[in-house]
């Protein structure tokens, strides 16, 4: 489904085929990590290896970078992206900018005490809310960018999405591990939660909007 300028009006556009398997894979990884680390309080093998990898990274720079996943920044970034999407006449992306980060924030906060993983015996750690917040914003930004280009091949669109969320989640996640606030697997959990919730919300928004306007689905 396209507008008069030839741009797709669907939210996911060229990502519509990749979204379901990516969402499922992220959800499965999250569930496996939840099962493995629920109620745990020690570092696993992956966590120990990650500590060695990030130990050489500059602590001060990464400490500043984690602000990209802070609740305050996520709220401001989500509102800004929603406003930009409305200016670009992409109302579905505007809805995603609110719903995706919102769901991620609620989920990562509510699940921490239910899963019960702690770090250094001081507070719940899994999943990482900062990492999830950064990924949720990166996902919305990627979807908005992809939709702004008249013709994008599915593989290129998937590459843009992957590069954006990996950069956002990787920088913030590495920062959280470097300052000792999270285990690496906590950040992977936050990453997967944000990806599954964000893409899942995007698919739901497209489906609901298409039904309301009598469409049969996203443009192909």
C-alpha positions in Angstrom: 0.0 0.0 0.0 1.6 3.3 -1.2 0.8 7.0 -1.0 0.7 9.4 -3.9 4.5 9.9 -3.7 5.1 6.3 -4.2 6.2 5.6 -0.6 4.9 2.7 1.3 2.2 3.6 3.9 2.8 0.3 5.8 5.1 0.7 8.9 7.4 -2.2 8.2 7.4 -2.0 4.4 10.3 -4.1 3.0 10.8 -5.6 6.5 7.4 -7.3 6.6 8.7 -10.7 5.6 11.7 -10.6 7.9 9.9 -9.3 11.0 8.1 -12.5 12.1 11.2 -14.8 12.1 13.3 -12.1 13.7 10.7 -11.5 16.4 10.4 -15.2 17.0 14.2 -15.7 17.3 14.6 -12.8 19.7 11.7 -14.1 21.8 13.2 -17.6 21.9 16.7 -16.3 23.0 15.0 -14.1 25.7 13.1 -17.1 27.0 16.2 -19.4 27.0 18.2 -16.8 28.9 15.3 -16.3 31.3 15.1 -20.0 32.0 18.9 -20.2 32.4 19.5 -17.3 34.7 16.2 -16.9 36.7 17.1 -16.6 40.4 20.8 -16.6 39.7 23.4 -14.3 41.2 26.7 -15.3 39.6 28.3 -14.7 36.2 28.1 -17.4 33.6 30.7 -18.4 31.0 29.5 -15.8 28.5 29.5 -13.1 31.2 33.1 -13.9 32.2 34.2 -13.8 28.6 32.5 -10.5 28.0 34.2 -8.9 31.0 37.6 -9.7 29.5 36.5 -8.2 26.2 35.2 -4.9 27.5 37.8 -4.5 30.2 40.1 -2.8 27.7 37.5 -0.3 26.6 37.5 3.3 27.9 35.3 3.3 31.0 34.6 7.1 31.0 33.4 7.1 27.4 31.2 4.1 27.9 29.8 5.5 31.1 28.6 8.5 29.2 27.2 6.4 26.4 24.9 4.5 28.7 22.9 7.7 29.0 21.5 6.8 25.5 19.5 4.1 27.2 18.4 6.1 30.3 14.6 6.5 30.9 14.9 10.3 30.5 16.7 10.1 27.1 14.4 7.3 25.8 11.3 9.4 26.6 12.7 12.5 24.9 14.0 10.5 21.9 10.6 8.7 21.5 8.7 11.9 21.6 11.1 13.5 19.1 10.8 10.6 16.7 7.0 10.5 17.0 6.9 14.2 16.2 9.2 13.8 13.2 7.1 10.8 12.0 4.0 13.0 12.1 5.7 15.7 10.1 6.7 13.1 7.5 3.1 11.9 7.5 4.1 8.5 8.9 1.5 8.1 11.6 2.1 4.4 12.1 5.8 5.1 12.9 4.6 7.8 15.3 2.5 5.2 17.1 5.4 2.8 17.2 7.7 5.5 18.7 5.4 5.6 21.7 4.3 2.0 21.9 7.7 0.2 21.3 9.8 2.0 23.8 6.9 2.1 26.2 6.3 -1.6 26.1 10.1 -2.3 26.5 10.4 0.0 29.5 7.4 -1.6 31.3 8.5 -5.1 30.4 12.1 -4.8 31.5 11.1 -3.1 34.7 8.3 -5.5 35.6 10.2 -8.7 34.7 13.3 -8.0 36.8 11.8 -9.0 40.2 9.9 -11.8 38.6 13.0 -13.3 37.0 15.1 -12.5 40.1 18.6 -12.4 38.8 20.9 -10.2 40.8 24.4 -8.9 40.4 26.7 -8.5 43.4 23.7 -9.2 45.6 22.5 -5.6 45.0 19.4 -5.2 42.9 17.8 -7.1 40.0 19.7 -7.2 36.8 17.9 -9.2 34.1 16.9 -7.9 31.6 18.8 -4.7 31.1 16.4 -1.8 30.8 19.1 0.6 29.5 20.0 -1.7 26.7 16.4 -2.4 25.9 15.6 1.3 25.8 18.5 2.1 23.4 17.5 -0.8 21.1 13.8 0.3 21.1 14.8 3.8 20.0 17.3 2.5 17.4 14.5 0.3 16.0 12.1 3.2 15.5 14.8 5.3 14.0 15.7 2.5 11.5 12.1 2.0 10.5 11.6 5.7 10.0 14.8 5.9 7.8 13.8 2.9 5.7 10.4 4.2 5.1 11.7 7.6 4.0 13.4 6.0 0.9 11.1 5.3 -2.0 12.5 1.9 -2.9 14.5 -0.2 -0.5 15.3 -3.9 -1.1 14.4 -6.2 1.8 18.0 -7.2 2.4 19.2 -3.6 2.5 16.3 -2.7 4.9 17.2 -5.6 7.1 20.9 -4.5 7.1 19.9 -1.0 8.1 17.8 -2.3 11.0 20.4 -4.8 12.2 23.2 -2.2 12.0 21.2 0.4 13.9 20.0 -1.8 16.7 23.3 -3.6 17.1 25.1 -0.2 17.4 22.7 1.2 19.9 22.4 -2.0 21.9 26.1 -2.8 21.7 27.4 0.6 22.9 25.0 0.9 25.8 25.2 -2.8 26.7 29.0 -2.7 26.7 28.8 0.4 28.9 26.6 -1.3 31.4 28.9 -4.3 31.6 32.0 -2.1 31.8 30.7 -0.2 34.8 29.6 -3.4 36.5 25.9 -2.6 36.4 24.9 -5.7 34.4 26.2 -9.1 33.2 26.6 -9.4 29.5 23.6 -11.8 29.4 21.4 -9.2 31.0 22.2 -6.8 28.2 21.4 -9.6 25.6 18.1 -10.2 27.4 17.3 -6.5 27.2 18.3 -6.4 23.5 16.1 -9.4 22.6 13.1 -8.1 24.7 13.2 -4.7 22.9 13.6 -6.3 19.5 10.7 -8.8 20.0 8.4 -6.2 21.5 9.3 -3.5 19.0 8.8 -5.6 15.9 5.8 -7.4 17.4 4.2 -4.0 18.0 5.1 -2.9 14.5 3.4 -5.9 13.0 0.3 -5.4 15.2 0.1 -1.7 14.2 0.3 -2.5 10.5 -2.4 -5.2 10.8 -4.8 -3.0 12.8 -4.3 0.0 10.5 -4.7 -2.1 7.3 -7.9 -3.6 8.6 -9.3 -0.1 9.5 -8.7 1.2 6.0 -9.9 -2.0 4.3 -6.4 -3.1 3.1 -5.3 -6.7 2.7 -1.8 -6.2 4.2 1.4 -4.4 3.6 2.7 -3.5 0.2 4.8 -6.2 -1.5 
